[in-house]
Amino acid sequence: MTELTTATIRPLTAEDAPAYRSLRLSALAETPEAFGASHDEEAAQLLAWFAARITPQPPSRIYGAFQEDALIGMAGFLAYGGEKKRHIGLLWGVYVAPAGRGSGIATALVAAVIAHAREHVRMLHADVGVDNHPAQRLYEGLGFRSYGIQPKALCIDGVFHDETMLALDFTI
Ligand SMILES: CC(C)(COP(=O)(O)OP(=O)(O)OC[C@H]1O[C@@H](n2cnc3c(N)ncnc32)[C@H](O)[C@@H]1OP(=O)(O)O)[C@@H](O)C(=O)NCCC(=O)NCCS
């Protein structure tokens, strides 16, 4: 049972760019198989790139979890564009720093993304490594259901990783 988190959850703003850059690069270095981007690709980016990343075109946004003003977790919502795809959004970039885990912070972050997504899209997608049982349990506990496996979804240092594709259907 997850204890209630004491973290503050709010959308990131451009002022959060230095903290976001630091946490994001830690995440990419610590668990490369959990993210589609590589550490080296993003480490090469300037701070302005991270500031733009965390202030995307609405309704896309990134939520941060803060404890005593320190950013310790994050979860992104990306709304697909275009007439035929704009009913779908993507949950992406979910991460909680190791010291903050196991106290419901990721649950609170993903719940914030879901509450926001529900207002803007009909379907929310997420991709999770097939071996990433903590994230799968987290997402399924919040209503996501698996609809298939994408083989060789990522290639990291020459090793392929399959991903489970999940969806949360707000219409049922
Ligand atoms: C996955 C992750 C975000 C969970 O963060 P967290 O703040 O510890 O999660 P919570 O405390 O909110 O736990 C929520 C649920 O996740 C699942 N979970 C979390 N840690 C788990 C673990 N070590 N083993 C199994 N399930 C786990 C459980 O279902 C848990 O609910 P429960 O405690 O009621 O059983 C965190 O471990 C992380 O950042 N991992 C590395 C990056 C990553 O894998 N991101 C997801 C990419 S798809």
The ligand as an SDF file (V2000), in Angstrom:
LIG
                    3D

 48 50  0  0  0  0  0  0  0  0999 V2000
    8.4190    3.5630  -11.5420 C   0  0  0  0  0  0  0  0  0  0  0  0
    8.6230    4.7380  -10.5870 C   0  0  0  0  0  0  0  0  0  0  0  0
    8.2280    6.0150  -11.3050 C   0  0  0  0  0  0  0  0  0  0  0  0
    7.7150    4.5290   -9.3620 C   0  0  0  0  0  0  0  0  0  0  0  0
    7.8850    5.6660   -8.5040 O   0  0  0  0  0  0  0  0  0  0  0  0
    7.3680    5.6390   -6.9760 P   0  0  0  0  0  0  0  0  0  0  0  0
    7.2140    7.0650   -6.5290 O   0  0  0  0  0  0  0  0  0  0  0  0
    8.2330    4.7610   -6.1720 O   0  0  0  0  0  0  0  0  0  0  0  0
    5.9250    4.9640   -7.1150 O   0  0  0  0  0  0  0  0  0  0  0  0
    4.7800    4.9750   -6.0090 P   0  0  0  0  0  0  0  0  0  0  0  0
    5.3540    5.0460   -4.6440 O   0  0  0  0  0  0  0  0  0  0  0  0
    3.7590    6.0120   -6.3870 O   0  0  0  0  0  0  0  0  0  0  0  0
    4.1660    3.5270   -6.1990 O   0  0  0  0  0  0  0  0  0  0  0  0
    3.0450    3.3560   -7.0490 C   0  0  0  0  0  0  0  0  0  0  0  0
    2.8950    1.9090   -7.4390 C   0  0  0  0  0  0  0  0  0  0  0  0
    3.9610    1.5560   -8.3150 O   0  0  0  0  0  0  0  0  0  0  0  0
    4.2670    0.1970   -8.1200 C   0  0  0  0  0  0  0  0  0  0  0  0
    5.6520    0.1120   -7.6620 N   0  0  0  0  0  0  0  0  0  0  0  0
    6.4590    1.1310   -7.2760 C   0  0  0  0  0  0  0  0  0  0  0  0
    7.6830    0.6570   -6.9430 N   0  0  0  0  0  0  0  0  0  0  0  0
    7.6210   -0.6840   -7.1240 C   0  0  0  0  0  0  0  0  0  0  0  0
    8.5670   -1.7370   -6.9730 C   0  0  0  0  0  0  0  0  0  0  0  0
    9.8340   -1.5170   -6.5920 N   0  0  0  0  0  0  0  0  0  0  0  0
    8.1560   -3.0060   -7.2660 N   0  0  0  0  0  0  0  0  0  0  0  0
    6.8890   -3.2370   -7.6710 C   0  0  0  0  0  0  0  0  0  0  0  0
    5.9560   -2.2840   -7.8330 N   0  0  0  0  0  0  0  0  0  0  0  0
    6.3250   -1.0300   -7.5700 C   0  0  0  0  0  0  0  0  0  0  0  0
    3.2790   -0.3300   -7.1030 C   0  0  0  0  0  0  0  0  0  0  0  0
    2.1070   -0.7860   -7.7640 O   0  0  0  0  0  0  0  0  0  0  0  0
    2.9650    0.9150   -6.3110 C   0  0  0  0  0  0  0  0  0  0  0  0
    1.7430    0.8740   -5.6580 O   0  0  0  0  0  0  0  0  0  0  0  0
    1.6130    0.1170   -4.2310 P   0  0  0  0  0  0  0  0  0  0  0  0
    2.7450    0.6400   -3.3790 O   0  0  0  0  0  0  0  0  0  0  0  0
    0.2630    0.4980   -3.7860 O   0  0  0  0  0  0  0  0  0  0  0  0
    1.7710   -1.3400   -4.5410 O   0  0  0  0  0  0  0  0  0  0  0  0
   10.1030    4.8350  -10.0770 C   0  0  0  0  0  0  0  0  0  0  0  0
   10.4780    3.5690   -9.5880 O   0  0  0  0  0  0  0  0  0  0  0  0
   11.0830    5.2710  -11.1570 C   0  0  0  0  0  0  0  0  0  0  0  0
   11.3040    6.4760  -11.3680 O   0  0  0  0  0  0  0  0  0  0  0  0
   11.7060    4.3000  -11.8570 N   0  0  0  0  0  0  0  0  0  0  0  0
   12.7170    4.5970  -12.8730 C   0  0  0  0  0  0  0  0  0  0  0  0
   12.1190    5.2590  -14.1130 C   0  0  0  0  0  0  0  0  0  0  0  0
   10.9590    4.4810  -14.6980 C   0  0  0  0  0  0  0  0  0  0  0  0
   10.9530    3.2620  -14.7530 O   0  0  0  0  0  0  0  0  0  0  0  0
    9.9600    5.2520  -15.2090 N   0  0  0  0  0  0  0  0  0  0  0  0
    8.8090    4.7010  -15.8700 C   0  0  0  0  0  0  0  0  0  0  0  0
    9.0700    4.7040  -17.3440 C   0  0  0  0  0  0  0  0  0  0  0  0
    7.6940    3.9700  -18.2360 S   0  0  0  0  0  0  0  0  0  0  0  0
  1  2  1  0
  2  3  1  0
  2  4  1  0
  2 36  1  0
  4  5  1  0
  5  6  1  0
  6  7  2  0
  6  8  1  0
  6  9  1  0
  9 10  1  0
 10 11  2  0
 10 12  1  0
 10 13  1  0
 13 14  1  0
 14 15  1  0
 15 16  1  0
 15 30  1  0
 16 17  1  0
 17 18  1  0
 17 28  1  0
 18 19  1  0
 18 27  1  0
 19 20  2  0
 20 21  1  0
 21 22  1  0
 21 27  2  0
 22 23  1  0
 22 24  2  0
 24 25  1  0
 25 26  2  0
 26 27  1  0
 28 29  1  0
 28 30  1  0
 30 31  1  0
 31 32  1  0
 32 33  2  0
 32 34  1  0
 32 35  1  0
 36 37  1  0
 36 38  1  0
 38 39  2  0
 38 40  1  0
 40 41  1  0
 41 42  1  0
 42 43  1  0
 43 44  2  0
 43 45  1  0
 45 46  1  0
 46 47  1  0
 47 48  1  0
M  END
$$$$
